[in-house]
Amino acid sequence: MAEFHQVPADASTGQKLLNWVDNRFPFTKLWNDQWGKYYAPKNFNVWYIFGSLAMLVLVMQILTGIFLTMHYKPDASLAFASVEYIMRDVPWGWLVRYMHSTGASAFFIVVYLHMFRGLIYGSYRKPRELIWIFGCGIFLCLMAEAFMGYLLPWGQMSYWGAQVIVNLFAAVPFVGEDLSLLIRGDYVVGDATLNRFFSFHVIAVPLVLLGLVVAHLIALHEVGSNNPDGIDIKKNLGPDGHPLDGIPSHPYYTTHDMFGACVFLFIFSAVVFFAPEGGGYFLEYNNYIEANPLKTPAHIAPVWYFTPFYSMLRATTDLMVNVLAIILAVAAVLGILRGNFRATGKIVLAVGAIVAVALLKTFDAKFWGVVVMGGAVVILFFLPWLDRSPVRSIRYRPDWHKFVYGALVFFFLVLGYLGSQPPSAAGNYVSQIGTLVYFGFFLLMPWWSRIGTFKPVPDRVTFSAH
Amino acid sequence: MKKILLSLLLAFGLHANASANEAGYPWDQFPTHKMTDMAALQNGARLFVNYCLNCHGASYVRYNRLRDIGLTEDQIKQNLLFATEKVGETMKVSLDPRQAKDWFGAQPPDLSVIARSRAEIGRGTGADYLYTYLRTFYRDDTKATGWNNLAFPDVAMPHALWELQGQRRARFEQVKDAHDPAKTEHRFAGFEQVTPGAQSAVEFDESVADLVAFMQWMGEPAQATRIRVGVWVLLFLGVLTVFVWRLNAAYWRGVT
């Protein structure tokens, strides 16, 4: 047990209270470790705002969600009307609802930018692997939250979007039908589905999400933040034992983040108050028609933040499976001929490749589409071990690496666009190329991330005083 | 790289073409200034109650919400309520849904959020659609109701406002496709007035615009409040941002 601290008799009531608490709970210690005396690199640029903005949006989603839950009815015959009741009869209900629906899109914008920051500055590299993995877990939870939350307004897109995605699970060999039945709780999406999605959306997933956020932050504040230079600031400590290139988060990043939050809230409010439908991308127009299990809409598009992955799913046709089989076979042959494997290793490689190609051709392309879509998210977890570059930050990588990152971003956006459009033959070819570029970026990373002339990394961070 | 760019261009080009062909009759622009015109909204409410509410409901809209468009509760009671409704009730339809299905082949949809649901990305707002739809009915003897529509071909609904607009026929011409001479296109070539309506063409457009304005308002009764509050919120955040920006700069001035 820590020793019992005394405060002078003439201390203020606040100090006495704080001391009383600190002797029983590490309040001051937690504050100092997690924020107050947490030394962050002083060269953070604008990319570093999205972490705290994600936190802000999370809090906003939870608060608005609490109030929506007070008025929403998770019942297939009442759900749609209860949302309109919130929009019309609940005082300020429209504002709470728009904040929540816009917040969902804002969450993804902010998180995608946050992940991209991690990607370009190598924030996932040793010793920050677990921070990255917790973050990927948060991203997965967020996708589950968004998907299940989207069913709740019980509009046509809610209903048919859920129907399409749950049906995907039916493509899993052997257990698929039972699995999709288990998820729906019925043979079609219905009242049972709505009830369980509501339960997952308001309590189960948010609990996991919050736990992961806490783990993400504890791990971050344990190993320290990365920075745009990718330099370890703990290597240059000042006489006081704090990093020379670091600065206490409070008050410096407190004010920094407050400014960022203000700018964000300005843009966010502009959408909430003047374009809450986000041009039909944040709130799909078709979702103002109540769910009708007998009437399939002509064009079912997921909300924009899922469209890149949805594109990859649609891109996985029989042709794509053949292409994947050929790529796999060529890779195996190259590995056997050029790789430094012993005889047993070569045999394992050959057998593995033959089995993989056989599996590719055995199961339906629809199943592999699901695998590709899931794999596109799962592959992110492995990023810390895929990147073999000697430096962290893109600033000191060979210039041509920027084009590789650029290609990833470009094709991710193109996939997103195509996923929101009705399928077309030409669009499908482009999304197949995009899918290959996306996976190529990650799977070939151990190879390309090592190649090129790297620039010397300075000892101290690049920082010019404001 | 060139190939990729080329196929991309192709993809988007083809796509734009495909949607242009599917798009059908282009939508006219709804005159949005009607949204701030209380007299227009009130006239729209009157038209809505008289012409639409017999078959369609607006079951999320309460009658007394119409105070928001400048009507008093007494005015609502005297002019817009029939027989038994109460002013706090929603605009329920009196038509029996099963009968409706027998008569029209489809149940008339609830109109509470119709203006929001009919918007299409790249084509226009829901109000644009409604403004076009309600003005492009024409006589078609091949249809069960005797009416057809340009914006919604083969629609089950007859022309509810025909007394105002009068009866019209549509002329179509067969046009050879410029790219494919084997194909002919059935193209709309104008209306012919058969019997005059109670209103002139200009008056009728105004009436429909009023009616659509009301439906647009009904889709989101809070929209005027939303915009009014939004202006203040942005002003506040704008000022706050300036102060916090300077606060942040004051702290960081000493950091070297």
Chai-1 contact restraints between the chains, C-beta under 6 A:
chainA,res_idxA,chainB,res_idxB,connection_type,confidence,min_distance_angstrom,max_distance_angstrom,comment,restraint_id
A,E84,B,Y60,contact,1.0,0.0,6.0,A-B,restraint_1
A,R88,B,P221,contact,1.0,0.0,6.0,A-B,restraint_2
A,W94,B,A222,contact,1.0,0.0,6.0,A-B,restraint_3
A,P251,B,Y251,contact,1.0,0.0,6.0,A-B,restraint_4
A,Y252,B,Y251,contact,1.0,0.0,6.0,A-B,restraint_5
A,T255,B,L247,contact,1.0,0.0,6.0,A-B,restraint_6
A,T255,B,N248,contact,1.0,0.0,6.0,A-B,restraint_7
A,T255,B,Y251,contact,1.0,0.0,6.0,A-B,restraint_8
A,H256,B,N248,contact,1.0,0.0,6.0,A-B,restraint_9
A,M258,B,V244,contact,1.0,0.0,6.0,A-B,restraint_10
A,F259,B,V244,contact,1.0,0.0,6.0,A-B,restraint_11
A,F259,B,W245,contact,1.0,0.0,6.0,A-B,restraint_12
A,F259,B,N248,contact,1.0,0.0,6.0,A-B,restraint_13
A,C262,B,L240,contact,1.0,0.0,6.0,A-B,restraint_14
A,C262,B,T241,contact,1.0,0.0,6.0,A-B,restraint_15
A,C262,B,V244,contact,1.0,0.0,6.0,A-B,restraint_16
A,L265,B,L237,contact,1.0,0.0,6.0,A-B,restraint_17
A,F266,B,L237,contact,1.0,0.0,6.0,A-B,restraint_18
A,S269,B,V233,contact,1.0,0.0,6.0,A-B,restraint_19
A,S269,B,L234,contact,1.0,0.0,6.0,A-B,restraint_20
A,F273,B,R226,contact,1.0,0.0,6.0,A-B,restraint_21
A,F273,B,G230,contact,1.0,0.0,6.0,A-B,restraint_22
A,F274,B,G230,contact,1.0,0.0,6.0,A-B,restraint_23
A,G280,B,I121,contact,1.0,0.0,6.0,A-B,restraint_24
A,Y285,B,S117,contact,1.0,0.0,6.0,A-B,restraint_25
A,Y285,B,A119,contact,1.0,0.0,6.0,A-B,restraint_26
A,Y288,B,V113,contact,1.0,0.0,6.0,A-B,restraint_27
A,Y288,B,R116,contact,1.0,0.0,6.0,A-B,restraint_28
A,Y288,B,S117,contact,1.0,0.0,6.0,A-B,restraint_29
A,I289,B,S117,contact,1.0,0.0,6.0,A-B,restraint_30
A,S424,B,H15,contact,1.0,0.0,6.0,A-B,restraint_31
A,A426,B,L10,contact,1.0,0.0,6.0,A-B,restraint_32
A,A426,B,A11,contact,1.0,0.0,6.0,A-B,restraint_33
A,A426,B,L14,contact,1.0,0.0,6.0,A-B,restraint_34
A,G427,B,A11,contact,1.0,0.0,6.0,A-B,restraint_35
A,V430,B,S7,contact,1.0,0.0,6.0,A-B,restraint_36
A,V430,B,L8,contact,1.0,0.0,6.0,A-B,restraint_37
A,V430,B,A11,contact,1.0,0.0,6.0,A-B,restraint_38
A,A465,B,T256,contact,1.0,0.0,6.0,A-B,restraint_39
A,H466,B,W252,contact,1.0,0.0,6.0,A-B,restraint_40
